[in-house]
Amino acid sequence: MVISEADIQGRLRALVDPNTGKDFVAGKAVKKIAVDGGDVTVDVQLGYPARTQHGILKQLIAAELGQLPGAGRVTVNITQKITSHAVQRGVKLVPGVKNIIAIASGKGGVGKSTTAVNLALALAAEGAAVGILDADIYGPSQPTMLGISGRPESTDGKTLEPLEAFGLQAMSIGFLIDVDTPMVWRGPMVTQALEQLLKDTNWRDLDYLVVDMPPGTGDIQLTLSQKVPVTGAVIVTTPQDIALLDARKGLKMFEKVGVPIVGIVENMSIHVCSKCGHAEHIFGEGGAQKMCAEYNVPFLGGLPLDIRIREQVDSGRPTVIADPDGPIAAIYREIARKTAVFVAQKAEDFSAKFPSIVIQNT
C-alpha cells in the first residue's frame, strides 16, 4: 500500500502534543512531509523551547506513523523557533528582546526572585536565549543568586553590556552599587532607573527576558506594567491566605493594564521533613488552585518548602543548575515549558518587520 501525505496528515491530526494540548497539524508545527516508498520523513518545528522533550516527541510521532500500512523507516526531525508576540497596546518592543515575561507577587517573601531565576535558567536549559532583569531596585537579589560580581562595561559610552552566568544575560542595579548601599529613592527615580536598565542594556537577541518585578502593587509596579512591553505575567504566591490576598491584587493590576496572566506558581506548597519524611502543609493547602479556578487562569505548578532551594540560590547556583536532574528542577522546567507555550500561542508581533516610512519633499 502506498503511503500518501494525506495519510500522514491524518495521523498527525489525531496526535496531541502533550505540551500544548493541540494536535501537531492544528498547532501548525508540521513544516514538511516527505515520502520515499514506504519511508517517511517529517519536519516538526516547535514555537516554544523544549530541548529535553525532543526525544519524547520523536518517539511519540514515530510510533504513530509507524502504524501506517506499508510504513518503513520513519524519521522525525524536531527544531524550535521562538518569535515575538503581542504586548500591551502603545508600548514598543525592546531592541534585542523578542518576549518579556514578568514575574510578580503581591507581597515580598513568597519566593518570587527564586522562581524568576530558576524559570529563566529552565528556559535556557530547554534551548532558548534568555536574559534576566532584576527590577527590584530596593532589594536586588539576582547578583547573589547567580553568583555574579563586577561592573557592567560600556563599549559605546551609551549602553551597558549585560553580565553573564550559566548562559543567562543579566542586568541589575546590584551590579552598579555597593552591596551595603541603600537605595533611598522616590518612586519616579526608581521607575526611570529601571527603564534605563531595560532599554540601555545591550541585550543580544533574546528569545525571552525574564523580569524579576519588585513586590507589591503600588505606583512603581503599575508604572512599570504600563511602560515595559510585557508578553505575559507569572504570579507567585504561597498557599497562605494573606499571600493570596495580595496575589489577587497583583493579578488585577496586570489585567487593568492589558497584560495577560500566564498563570500562578505556588511556592512552599508542602514541607517534607528531611529526617522522617513527614509531609505537612505549613502555609495551608490548595490556595493557588482555588485562586486559579476563581480567575480562570492556569495553575503552572507547586514547589515544596525545601531547604535545598534556599541553600542553592544563596550559594549562587540555583536549583536548575545545582541539581538539574532532580525532581525540583523538573518542576521548574515544566513551569518554564507551560509559560513558553502560553507565549507561543499568543498572536505574533510583526512591528519589527515593518519598514520605517519617511515622507520627504521632493
QUIVENMO-V532818 format. One record per backbone hydrogen bond with DSSP energy under -0.5 kcal/mol. CO is the residue of the C=O (numbers start at 1). NH is the residue of the N-H. If there is no record, write none. Layout:
co=CO nh=NH
co=CO nh=NH
This chain:
co=4 nh=8
co=5 nh=9
co=6 nh=10
co=7 nh=11
co=8 nh=12
co=9 nh=13
co=10 nh=14
co=12 nh=15
co=12 nh=24
co=12 nh=25
co=14 nh=16
co=15 nh=24
co=16 nh=18
co=17 nh=20
co=17 nh=21
co=22 nh=17
co=23 nh=27
co=24 nh=29
co=24 nh=30
co=25 nh=28
co=29 nh=31
co=29 nh=45
co=32 nh=43
co=34 nh=41
co=36 nh=38
co=36 nh=39
co=37 nh=3
co=38 nh=72
co=39 nh=36
co=40 nh=75
co=41 nh=34
co=42 nh=44
co=42 nh=77
co=43 nh=31
co=43 nh=32
co=44 nh=46
co=44 nh=79
co=46 nh=81
co=50 nh=53
co=50 nh=54
co=51 nh=54
co=53 nh=57
co=54 nh=58
co=55 nh=59
co=56 nh=60
co=57 nh=61
co=58 nh=62
co=59 nh=63
co=60 nh=64
co=61 nh=65
co=62 nh=66
co=64 nh=67
co=65 nh=68
co=68 nh=71
co=73 nh=40
co=73 nh=75
co=75 nh=42
co=75 nh=77
co=76 nh=78
co=77 nh=44
co=79 nh=46
co=84 nh=349
co=88 nh=91
co=90 nh=92
co=94 nh=97
co=96 nh=206
co=98 nh=85
co=99 nh=209
co=100 nh=102
co=100 nh=231
co=100 nh=232
co=101 nh=211
co=102 nh=104
co=102 nh=234
co=103 nh=213
co=104 nh=236
co=105 nh=216
co=111 nh=115
co=112 nh=116
co=113 nh=117
co=114 nh=118
co=115 nh=119
co=116 nh=120
co=117 nh=121
co=118 nh=122
co=119 nh=123
co=120 nh=124
co=121 nh=125
co=122 nh=126
co=123 nh=128
co=124 nh=127
co=126 nh=51
co=128 nh=130
co=129 nh=207
co=129 nh=208
co=130 nh=169
co=131 nh=210
co=132 nh=134
co=132 nh=171
co=133 nh=135
co=133 nh=212
co=134 nh=173
co=135 nh=137
co=137 nh=140
co=141 nh=145
co=142 nh=146
co=143 nh=147
co=143 nh=148
co=144 nh=147
co=145 nh=318
co=153 nh=161
co=160 nh=202
co=163 nh=170
co=165 nh=168
co=168 nh=165
co=169 nh=132
co=170 nh=163
co=171 nh=134
co=172 nh=175
co=173 nh=176
co=173 nh=177
co=178 nh=181
co=180 nh=182
co=182 nh=184
co=183 nh=185
co=186 nh=189
co=186 nh=190
co=187 nh=191
co=188 nh=192
co=189 nh=193
co=190 nh=194
co=191 nh=195
co=192 nh=196
co=193 nh=197
co=194 nh=198
co=195 nh=199
co=196 nh=200
co=200 nh=160
co=201 nh=203
co=203 nh=205
co=206 nh=98
co=207 nh=99
co=208 nh=131
co=208 nh=210
co=209 nh=101
co=209 nh=211
co=210 nh=133
co=210 nh=212
co=211 nh=103
co=211 nh=213
co=212 nh=135
co=218 nh=222
co=219 nh=223
co=220 nh=224
co=221 nh=225
co=222 nh=226
co=223 nh=227
co=224 nh=228
co=228 nh=230
co=232 nh=102
co=233 nh=235
co=233 nh=262
co=233 nh=263
co=234 nh=104
co=235 nh=265
co=237 nh=267
co=240 nh=244
co=241 nh=245
co=242 nh=246
co=243 nh=247
co=244 nh=248
co=245 nh=249
co=246 nh=250
co=247 nh=251
co=248 nh=252
co=249 nh=253
co=250 nh=254
co=251 nh=255
co=252 nh=256
co=253 nh=257
co=254 nh=259
co=255 nh=258
co=258 nh=260
co=260 nh=233
co=260 nh=262
co=263 nh=235
co=264 nh=300
co=264 nh=301
co=265 nh=237
co=265 nh=267
co=266 nh=303
co=267 nh=239
co=270 nh=272
co=270 nh=305
co=271 nh=273
co=271 nh=280
co=273 nh=277
co=278 nh=273
co=280 nh=271
co=280 nh=282
co=281 nh=284
co=286 nh=290
co=287 nh=291
co=288 nh=292
co=289 nh=293
co=290 nh=294
co=291 nh=295
co=292 nh=296
co=292 nh=297
co=298 nh=264
co=298 nh=300
co=301 nh=266
co=303 nh=269
co=304 nh=306
co=306 nh=309
co=306 nh=310
co=307 nh=311
co=308 nh=312
co=309 nh=313
co=310 nh=314
co=311 nh=315
co=312 nh=317
co=313 nh=316
co=318 nh=321
co=318 nh=322
co=319 nh=323
co=321 nh=324
co=323 nh=326
co=326 nh=330
co=327 nh=331
co=328 nh=332
co=329 nh=333
co=330 nh=334
co=331 nh=335
co=332 nh=336
co=333 nh=337
co=334 nh=338
co=335 nh=339
co=336 nh=340
co=337 nh=341
co=338 nh=342
co=339 nh=343
co=340 nh=344
co=341 nh=345
co=343 nh=346
co=347 nh=86
co=348 nh=350
co=350 nh=353
co=350 nh=354
co=351 nh=354
co=356 nh=358
co=358 nh=360
